[in-house]
Amino acid sequence: MQAKSEAVRPDLPEIRTSLPGPRARAVIERDHAVLSPSYTRSYPLVAGSAQGAIVEDVDGNRFLDFSAGIAVVSTGHCHPRVVAAIQKQAARLIHMSGTDFYYENMVTLAERLAATLPGPRRVYFGNSGAEANEAAMKLARYATHRTSFIAFLGAFHGRTLGALSLTASKAVQRRGFGPLVPGVYHVPYPDSYRQGDGAGRMSIEAIERLFRTIVPPEEVAAIVVEPVQGEGGYLVPPAGFLADLERIAKAHGILLVFDEVQCGMGRTGKLWAWEHCGVAPDILTTAKGIASGMPLSAMIARADLMQWKPGAQASTFGGNPVTVAAALETLDLLEESLIENAARVGAHMMERLAAWPKRIRSVGDVRGLGLMIGIELVRDRETKERAQDLRDAVVERAFKRGLLVLGAGENAIRLCPPLLVTREQADFAMDVLEEACEAVVA
Ligand SMILES: Cc1ncc(COP(=O)(O)O)c(C=O)c1O
């Protein structure tokens, strides 16, 4: 509760009611009666409005958003320039379908995205991360005339049947939905905290073993990988891992697909996460942060690969002019200052967080790049036993204090605020989390 004498700070949280408040409770009751029970709500936030990194719920409580609508609102909620771009475009042309007709802003966005990767590129637009990955799978098969894929345990690539075949994050996401696309093989994603210095090597050896035992490399169309694993726990692979993957892929004529749906669009302090290691993919998929909350995704592929015929792949809404206008404004904002801010504030956070695994009993590991930071909660720092209950308790405690965070993987907390978050807001979030991580084992 805000003390009366203090000035109101619109950039920080303020909790005025018990949570959930009365209006939130009423919405939740109606929601539970009519919405699909497959949605995974961690705590009862009912958003009413939002600006920047602050979300106000329907009872007037203000929250600091370190989830960004699952790493989506890269420029913050309702950035005035993004809102203006959407309004202007909505008044001119809402829809025409880029599948059957032409309009200029879709071309402009494709040109700008293509220019962010080396070599001539072509762009396909969809509406979600899953759709971009579906398109990548289809293109990889079409271009290579091969059928199999290698993906990683812990990976999340979406829930449509093709993307789900690549996903290996939680059993509940697959249970009851098989058979999935055949020919998808999973190997461990490197986890330096649990596997030590040899983590990258172990994953590469697992692929080499697959080639010797189960799937001949000449049958593999693509290796699909998140350059920083998102839903699996915000895992940053060791230096050299993506280069090793590239080496294996090249040796066997296999395509390298980077899913940058979560780690792309400036989140790691560079536009693309692959830029940290200099290994550019044959195909890159992006969504989430690309249009600050409007539904848009893109698959950016080497031009020589994207040679499929008219009708082979398309979607009525993909590259809708309003979503594209939001994306163009988002790109401007990212390039002007927000990618740099992500690097700067992220480095400040990591400096402070680095001491936690030594100081706080429940914290086993902290890792991240830019504003994509994971905190892993363990029962015992020696055994590294995963502590999902402690993680859930920290998330809940943070919510009660006005900080929105989400879990990732079995026992990690993910920090993925909008890229315009200030150092002061980051300090507030870390104060809340530090207290919560200590309190859950006190
Ligand atoms: C890395 C990654 N790929 C794909 C997806 C799926 O995106 P969407 O939910 O937009 O289909 C996600 C969503 O969390 C993701 O994190």
The ligand as an SDF file (V2000), in Angstrom:
LIG
                    3D

 16 16  0  0  0  0  0  0  0  0999 V2000
   10.8820  -20.3360  -28.8620 C   0  0  0  0  0  0  0  0  0  0  0  0
    9.4150  -20.3760  -29.1620 C   0  0  0  0  0  0  0  0  0  0  0  0
    9.0000  -20.8200  -30.3550 N   0  0  0  0  0  0  0  0  0  0  0  0
    7.6930  -20.8740  -30.6730 C   0  0  0  0  0  0  0  0  0  0  0  0
    6.7350  -20.4700  -29.7850 C   0  0  0  0  0  0  0  0  0  0  0  0
    5.2890  -20.5440  -30.1660 C   0  0  0  0  0  0  0  0  0  0  0  0
    4.7990  -19.2750  -30.3980 O   0  0  0  0  0  0  0  0  0  0  0  0
    3.2140  -19.0420  -30.4690 P   0  0  0  0  0  0  0  0  0  0  0  0
    2.6880  -19.2320  -29.0750 O   0  0  0  0  0  0  0  0  0  0  0  0
    3.0990  -17.6170  -30.9590 O   0  0  0  0  0  0  0  0  0  0  0  0
    2.6740  -20.0270  -31.4200 O   0  0  0  0  0  0  0  0  0  0  0  0
    7.1200  -19.9880  -28.5260 C   0  0  0  0  0  0  0  0  0  0  0  0
    6.1000  -19.5640  -27.5470 C   0  0  0  0  0  0  0  0  0  0  0  0
    6.3480  -19.4740  -26.3670 O   0  0  0  0  0  0  0  0  0  0  0  0
    8.4930  -19.9480  -28.2070 C   0  0  0  0  0  0  0  0  0  0  0  0
    8.9180  -19.5070  -27.0200 O   0  0  0  0  0  0  0  0  0  0  0  0
  1  2  1  0
  2  3  1  0
  2 15  2  0
  3  4  2  0
  4  5  1  0
  5  6  1  0
  5 12  2  0
  6  7  1  0
  7  8  1  0
  8  9  2  0
  8 10  1  0
  8 11  1  0
 12 13  1  0
 12 15  1  0
 13 14  2  0
 15 16  1  0
M  END
$$$$
